[in-house]
Amino acid sequence: MEASPDYAVQMHGIVKRFGKFTALDHVDLDVRKQTVHAILGENGAGKTTLMNILYGLYQADEGQVFLNGSKVDIASPTDAIGMGIGMVHQHFMLVENFTVTENIILGDEVCGAVGILDMRRAREKVVELVNEYGFDVDPDAKIQDISVGMQQRVEILKALYRGAEILILDEPTAVLTPQEIDKLIEIMNDLVSKGKTIIIITHKLKEIMRSSHECSIIRRGVYMGTVDVAKSSETDLAARMVGRNVNLKVDKTPAHPGKVMLSVRDLTVCDERGIEQVRGLNLDVRAGEIVGIAGIDGNGQQELIDAITCLARSKSGTITVSEEQVQNTSPRNVFEHSVATIPSDRHRWGLVLPMMVSENTVLERHNEEMFGKGIMLDYDMLRTYTTGLIEQFDIRPSGCEDERMSGLSGGNQQKAIIAREVSYVPDILIAFQPTRGLDVGAIEFVHKTLIAERDRGAAILLVSYELDEVMDVSDTIAVLYHGKIVGTFEQGTVDEEQLGLLMAGGELQ
């Protein structure tokens, strides 16, 4: 397609290589003005790399970029911002103890004649922006005191403040409640009506169907085409993305829970500042059952799991694993009680990135006789073992056991952790954000794995910020708000709106 002023963004023949690996192979993207355009692809498909090129974080090895029909060279994010491109990253770039106004103007401050910061005039500009776009945001509130949804609006306002006409949103609904997702889609529609163009990177098919006009699919670095969303379906988009039919519904038989394997009683946990994040929490997980915890990020999930796995000390209360108390002992003790953990942050807690893939697969088992010759690892045995996990869990590229873990995409790093933890055949499996960064095909595989573990008799505690995941996979759903369980429900007895209300601190009528 030739460059045209009818399109806000056109990227033609984009090639990006990292060493010998080709992340993007002559990819095209054509985004019509005043539309919401989704980019969909598997893990490592190259969709974020493509947007990083548009935003100036990477430079393409080949190809051309056009804005409003004119060829441009974007060498840095400063160039991109100057050309009217803004990007809201999945992990917000906000200073928590700054106000909304201070965050919005940071780096583009309003100064008086002698170079002194003019906060009064800056606040007036922010208020004008808030009123213009109808954002319900307090310009004087501190970031640490507002909801995640509000923080996202601040990020969007930051981009608009700098004159963005094209907004890139990376996984914009990843940590929002259903009500906040509705509000975000309303905001996107309003921005489009005011002349803006929005590009979203997402793996949530439901949100694509609700928000987007067109969707471009990238598979393994190759452009697979663009579809009219109104003429497509979730099933069709999923199949186009992974190259096969994907079952978007979780198939499982009813659970048959056995005895309590994990019991938490009156647990109170403080963060590193000494502030209580878990407050008198009670929870039971039984063999052959998946208990899912629903809640917005920051309501005590991390502190709860850290206390159970003894990465943090509890202030009071008990944690019982297989009828033996383990609170405030050690992570090794918890592991030896047959507890496996898929951590929330794969880089911080799950992997040693400079080490080989094979070494990472036995991080907690390196001292077992089958992997060692005295004090040395048996690398032949290690490779054979890891090759089996790579094949079983579809870790790509195949044959990567001797590669450094840092060379794998985020989604494949996540699969490597899941492979390692499930291979222990644990009595209790803690799965914290197990599908974070995974595409629908990989998500389908992880969900099947969790259900298979449940059917094997394992007790599974699932913590996820994806409400659909909690509702689809769990047998019992517990809602966590401000460190307390505020409601517990059997699957099928509560709907998305009710759970979203409890997650936001409301009460059921």
C-alpha positions in Angstrom: 0.0 0.0 0.0 1.2 3.5 -0.9 1.6 6.2 1.8 -1.6 8.1 2.2 -2.7 11.1 4.4 -5.8 9.0 5.2 -3.7 7.0 7.6 -2.2 8.3 10.9 0.5 5.7 10.9 2.0 3.5 8.2 4.9 1.2 8.7 6.1 -0.7 5.6 8.5 -3.5 5.3 9.8 -3.2 8.8 12.7 -5.5 9.7 14.3 -5.7 13.1 17.1 -8.1 14.0 18.7 -8.9 17.3 22.0 -10.6 16.4 21.0 -13.6 14.3 17.4 -13.5 15.5 14.9 -11.8 13.2 12.2 -10.3 15.4 10.3 -8.6 12.6 10.4 -9.8 9.0 9.1 -7.2 6.6 6.1 -6.3 8.7 3.4 -3.8 7.5 1.0 -1.7 9.6 -1.6 0.7 8.3 -3.6 2.6 11.0 -6.5 4.8 9.8 -7.0 8.2 11.4 -9.4 8.5 14.3 -9.7 4.8 15.0 -8.7 2.3 17.7 -6.3 -0.2 16.0 -5.3 -3.4 17.9 -2.1 -5.3 17.4 -2.4 -9.0 18.3 0.3 -11.7 18.4 1.8 -14.6 20.3 4.5 -14.1 22.9 7.6 -13.1 21.1 5.7 -12.4 17.9 7.2 -8.9 17.7 4.2 -6.6 18.4 5.9 -4.7 21.2 9.1 -4.5 19.2 7.1 -2.9 16.3 5.6 -0.3 18.7 9.0 0.4 20.2 10.2 1.3 16.7 7.3 3.6 16.2 8.1 5.3 19.6 11.8 5.6 18.9 13.0 3.1 21.5 14.4 0.9 18.7 15.5 1.6 15.2 14.4 -0.6 12.3 17.1 -2.3 10.2 14.9 -2.0 7.1 11.6 -0.4 6.3 9.9 3.0 6.3 7.6 4.8 8.7 5.0 7.4 7.6 2.9 9.7 9.7 -0.1 11.3 7.9 1.3 10.3 4.6 4.8 11.8 5.1 8.0 9.7 5.6 9.6 10.3 9.0 12.7 9.2 10.8 12.1 8.5 14.5 15.5 8.2 16.3 14.3 8.5 19.9 11.3 8.9 22.1 11.9 12.6 22.1 11.5 12.6 18.3 8.3 10.6 18.6 6.8 12.9 21.2 7.7 15.9 19.0 5.8 14.2 16.2 2.7 13.7 18.3 3.2 10.1 19.4 2.6 9.2 23.0 3.0 5.8 24.7 1.5 4.5 27.9 3.5 1.5 29.1 2.0 -1.5 30.8 3.9 -0.7 34.0 3.2 3.0 34.7 6.0 5.5 34.8 4.7 7.6 37.7 6.4 9.0 40.9 4.2 7.7 43.7 4.8 10.6 46.2 4.2 13.3 43.5 0.8 14.8 42.8 -1.1 14.2 39.6 -0.1 17.7 38.4 3.6 17.1 39.2 3.6 13.8 37.3 1.9 15.2 34.3 4.3 18.2 33.9 7.5 16.3 34.9 10.1 16.8 32.2 8.0 19.6 30.5 7.6 22.0 33.4 5.9 25.4 33.3 8.4 28.0 34.4 8.2 31.8 34.9 10.4 34.5 33.4 13.4 33.7 35.6 13.2 29.9 35.2 11.3 29.3 38.5 8.6 26.5 38.4 5.2 28.1 38.2 3.0 25.5 39.8 -0.1 27.7 39.8 0.0 28.0 36.0 0.9 24.4 35.6 -2.1 23.3 37.6 -4.3 25.5 35.5 -3.1 23.8 32.4 -3.7 20.4 33.9 -7.2 21.4 35.0 -7.9 22.6 31.5 -6.8 19.3 30.0 -8.8 17.3 32.6 -11.9 19.3 31.7 -11.3 19.2 28.0 -11.3 15.4 27.9 -13.7 14.8 30.8 -11.2 12.8 32.9 -12.4 12.5 36.5 -8.9 13.1 38.1 -8.0 15.2 41.1 -4.9 17.3 40.0 -3.8 17.6 43.7 -4.0 14.0 44.6 -0.9 12.0 45.2 -0.4 9.0 42.9 0.0 6.6 45.9 -3.5 7.6 47.0 -5.5 7.0 43.8 -6.7 3.8 42.1 -4.9 1.9 39.3 -7.5 3.1 36.9 -6.9 6.7 37.9 -3.2 6.2 37.5 -3.7 5.0 34.0 -5.7 8.2 33.2 -2.8 10.2 34.5 -0.5 8.4 32.1 -2.8 9.2 29.2 -3.0 12.9 30.4 0.8 13.0 30.4 0.8 12.0 26.7 -2.0 14.5 25.8 -0.2 17.3 27.8 2.7 16.8 25.4 0.5 17.1 22.4 0.0 13.4 21.5 -2.3 12.8 18.5 -1.4 9.1 18.3 -1.6 7.1 21.5 0.1 3.7 22.0 -1.4 1.7 24.9 0.5 -1.4 26.0 -1.8 -4.0 27.6 -4.1 -1.2 28.8 -6.6 -3.4 30.7 -4.1 -5.7 32.4 -4.7 -4.6 36.0 -8.2 -3.0 35.8 -11.5 -4.0 37.3 -14.4 -4.6 34.9 -15.8 -1.2 35.8 -12.4 0.5 35.1 -12.2 -1.4 31.7 -15.6 0.0 30.8 -14.4 3.5 31.7 -11.2 3.1 29.7 -13.1 2.0 26.6 -15.4 5.0 27.0 -12.3 7.2 27.3 -10.8 5.7 24.1 -14.0 6.2 22.2 -14.1 9.8 23.4 -10.5 10.5 22.4 -11.2 9.1 18.9 -14.2 11.4 18.6 -11.9 14.3 19.4 -9.6 13.4 16.6 -7.0 11.1 18.3 -5.8 7.8 16.9 -5.2 4.9 19.3 -3.1 1.8 18.9 -3.4 -0.9 21.6 -1.2 -3.9 22.2 -3.3 -6.5 23.9 -3.9 -10.3 24.3 -7.5 -9.8 25.6 -9.7 -10.7 22.7 -12.8 -9.6 24.5 -11.5 -6.0 24.8 -10.4 -6.0 21.2 -14.0 -6.9 20.1 -15.4 -4.1 22.4 -13.0 -1.3 21.6 -11.2 -1.7 18.3 -12.1 -1.0 14.7 -9.3 -3.0 13.0 -6.8 -5.6 14.3 -3.5 -6.4 12.8 -2.0 -9.9 13.5 1.7 -10.7 13.7 2.8 -14.3 14.0 6.5 -15.1 14.7 7.6 -11.8 13.4 5.6 -12.0 10.2 2.6 -9.9 9.3 -0.5 -12.1 8.8 -3.0 -9.4 7.8 -5.5 -6.9 9.2 -9.1 -7.7 9.9 -12.3 -5.6 10.4 -13.1 -6.4 14.0 -16.9 -5.9 13.4 -16.8 -8.7 10.8 -14.7 -11.1 13.0 -15.0 -13.0 16.3 -12.8 -13.9 19.3 -12.5 -17.4 17.9 -11.4 -16.2 14.5 -8.8 -13.7 16.0 -7.4 -16.4 18.2 -7.0 -18.9 15.3 -5.3 -16.3 13.1 -2.9 -15.4 15.9 -1.6 -18.9 16.7 -2.3 -20.7 13.5 -4.8 -23.2 14.9 -8.1 -23.4 16.6 -8.0 -22.4 20.2 -10.6 -23.4 22.8 -11.4 -20.1 24.6 -13.5 -21.8 27.2 -11.9 -23.7 30.1 -13.1 -27.3 29.9 -13.1 -29.0 33.3 -15.1 -31.4 35.3 -16.5 -30.6 38.8 -13.9 -30.6 41.6 -13.9 -33.2 44.3 -12.1 -31.5 47.1 -10.3 -33.6 49.8 -8.6 -32.6 53.0 -7.3 -29.1 53.7 -3.7 -28.9 52.5 -3.1 -25.2 53.1 -4.7 -23.3 55.9 -4.1 -19.6 56.8 -5.5 -18.3 60.1 -5.7 -14.7 61.4 -2.7 -13.8 59.3 -1.3 -10.3 59.5 1.7 -9.2 57.3 3.5 -5.9 57.1 5.4 -4.5 54.2 9.0 -3.2 54.4 7.7 0.1 55.8 5.9 -1.6 58.7 2.5 -1.0 57.3 -0.1 -3.8 57.5 -0.9 -5.1 54.1 -2.6 -8.4 55.1 -5.0 -8.0 58.0 -6.4 -11.0 59.9 -6.8 -13.1 56.8 -8.3 -16.6 56.8 -8.1 -19.0 53.9 -8.3 -22.7 53.2 -7.2 -24.6 50.1 -8.1 -28.3 49.8 -6.6 -31.1 47.8 -8.2 -31.4 44.4 -9.4 -27.8 44.4 -8.4 -24.5 42.8 -9.0 -21.5 45.0 -8.7 -18.3 43.0 -8.0 -14.9 44.7 -9.6 -12.0 42.8 -8.4 -8.5 43.6 -6.8 -5.3 42.2 -3.0 -5.3 42.4 -1.7 -3.8 45.6 -4.4 -5.2 48.0 -2.0 -7.6 49.8 -1.6 -10.3 47.3 2.2 -10.1 47.2 2.6 -9.9 50.9 0.2 -12.9 51.4 2.2 -15.1 49.0 5.5 -13.9 50.4 4.4 -14.9 53.9 3.2 -18.4 52.8 6.4 -19.1 51.0 8.5 -17.5 53.9 10.0 -14.8 51.8 8.5 -12.4 54.3 7.8 -12.7 58.0 4.2 -12.6 59.3 3.4 -10.3 62.2 0.8 -12.7 63.6 -1.3 -15.7 62.7 -0.5 -19.2 61.4 0.2 -20.8 58.1 -0.3 -24.6 58.1 0.9 -26.8 55.3 -0.1 -30.5 55.4 -1.0 -30.0 59.1 2.3 -28.5 60.1 2.9 -24.8 60.8 5.5 -23.2 58.5 5.1 -19.5 59.1 8.4 -17.6 59.6 10.6 -20.6 58.9 12.4 -20.6 55.5 11.6 -20.9 51.8 13.6 -24.2 51.7 11.3 -25.6 54.5 8.2 -24.7 52.5 9.6 -26.3 49.4 10.4 -29.5 51.3 6.8 -29.6 52.4 6.0 -30.1 48.7 4.9 -26.6 47.9 5.8 -25.3 44.4 5.4 -21.6 43.4 5.0 -19.8 40.2 6.0 -16.3 41.3 4.5 -13.0 40.3 7.7 -11.5 39.0 9.6 -14.0 36.9 12.8 -11.9 36.7 13.0 -11.0 40.4 11.9 -14.3 42.0 11.7 -17.0 39.3 14.8 -17.0 37.2 18.5 -16.3 37.0 18.7 -14.6 33.6 22.4 -15.0 32.9 22.3 -18.7 33.6 21.4 -21.3 31.0 17.8 -22.5 30.5 18.8 -26.0 31.7 20.3 -24.6 34.9 17.2 -22.6 35.6 15.0 -25.7 35.3 16.6 -27.2 38.5 17.2 -24.1 40.6 15.6 -25.7 43.7 16.7 -29.3 42.9 20.4 -28.8 41.9 21.5 -30.8 44.9 19.5 -33.9 44.0 21.6 -36.9 43.1 20.3 -37.3 39.6 21.6 -33.9 38.6 25.0 -34.0 40.3 28.4 -35.7 40.3 29.7 -34.8 43.7 29.6 -31.1 44.0 29.3 -30.7 40.2 26.2 -30.7 38.0 25.8 -33.5 35.5 25.2 -31.3 32.4 24.4 -34.3 30.1 21.6 -35.4 32.5 20.6 -31.7 32.8 20.2 -31.3 29.1 18.3 -34.5 28.7 15.9 -33.5 31.5 15.5 -29.9 30.2 14.9 -31.1 26.6 11.9 -33.1 27.8 10.4 -30.1 29.6 11.0 -27.9 26.5 9.1 -30.4 24.3 6.3 -31.0 26.9 5.7 -27.3 27.6 6.4 -26.0 24.1 9.2 -23.6 25.1 10.5 -21.8 22.1 12.9 -22.0 20.4 13.2 -25.7 20.8 16.8 -26.8 21.6 17.3 -23.8 23.8 18.6 -25.7 26.8 22.1 -24.3 26.4 21.0 -20.7 25.8 21.0 -18.1 28.5 17.5 -17.6 29.9 17.8 -13.9 29.1 17.6 -14.8 25.4 14.0 -16.2 25.6 11.0 -14.0 25.2 9.0 -13.1 28.4 6.3 -15.6 27.6 8.7 -18.5 27.1 10.5 -17.5 30.3 7.2 -17.9 32.0 6.6 -21.3 30.5 10.0 -22.4 31.7 9.1 -21.5 35.3 5.7 -23.3 35.0 7.5 -26.4 33.6 10.0 -26.4 36.4 7.4 -26.0 39.2 4.9 -28.5 37.8 7.6 -31.1 37.2 8.1 -31.3 41.0 4.7 -33.0 41.3 3.8 -30.8 44.3 1.1 -31.4 46.9 0.4 -27.6 46.8 0.9 -25.3 43.8 0.8 -21.6 44.3 0.2 -19.9 40.9 0.7 -16.1 41.1 -0.1 -14.5 37.7 0.7 -17.8 35.9 -0.4 -16.4 32.5 1.3 -13.0 32.7 2.6 -12.0 29.3 1.2 -15.2 27.6 -0.8 -15.3 24.4 -4.2 -17.2 24.1 -2.6 -20.4 22.9 -0.2 -20.5 25.8 -2.9 -19.5 28.2 -5.0 -22.4 27.1 -2.1 -24.7 27.8 -1.4 -23.2 31.3 -5.1 -23.5 32.3 -5.2 -27.1 31.2 -2.0 -27.8 33.2 -3.5 -26.2 36.3 -6.7 -28.3 36.0 -4.7 -31.4 35.3 -2.7 -30.7 38.6 -6.0 -30.3 40.4 -7.4 -33.5 39.0 -4.2 -35.2 40.1 -5.0 -34.2 43.6 -2.9 -31.1 44.1 -4.2 -28.1 46.1 -3.9 -25.0 44.0 -3.9 -21.4 45.1 -4.4 -19.1 42.1 -3.7 -15.4 42.4 -4.4 -13.4 39.3 -5.3 -9.9 38.3 -7.2 -11.2 35.3 -10.7 -11.6 36.6 -11.8 -13.7 33.6 -9.0 -16.2 34.5 -10.1 -16.4 38.2 -13.7 -16.9 37.2 -13.0 -19.5 34.5 -10.4 -21.6 36.3 -11.3 -21.5 40.0 -13.6 -23.8 41.9 -13.8 -21.3 44.7 -13.3 -17.6 44.4 -12.1 -15.4 47.3 -12.1 -11.6 46.9 -9.2 -9.7 48.5 -9.6 -6.0 49.4 -7.2 -4.0 51.6 -5.6 -7.2 52.9 -8.9 -9.0 53.9 -11.0 -11.6 52.2 -14.3 -9.8 51.7 -16.2 -12.5 50.1 -15.9 -16.2 49.2 -18.0 -17.9 46.4 -18.4 -21.2 44.7 -17.8 -20.9 40.9 -20.9 -19.9 39.1 -22.7 -18.3 42.0 -21.4 -14.7 41.4 -20.9 -12.6 38.2 -18.2 -10.3 36.9 -20.0 -7.1 38.0 -20.5 -8.3 41.6 -16.9 -9.4 41.9 -15.7 -6.1 40.4 -17.8 -4.2 42.9 -16.2 -6.1 45.8 -12.7 -5.7 44.4 -13.3 -1.9 44.4 -14.4 -1.9 48.0 -18.2 -1.9 47.5 -20.8 -4.1 49.0 -23.3 -6.5 47.4 -26.9 -5.6 47.9 
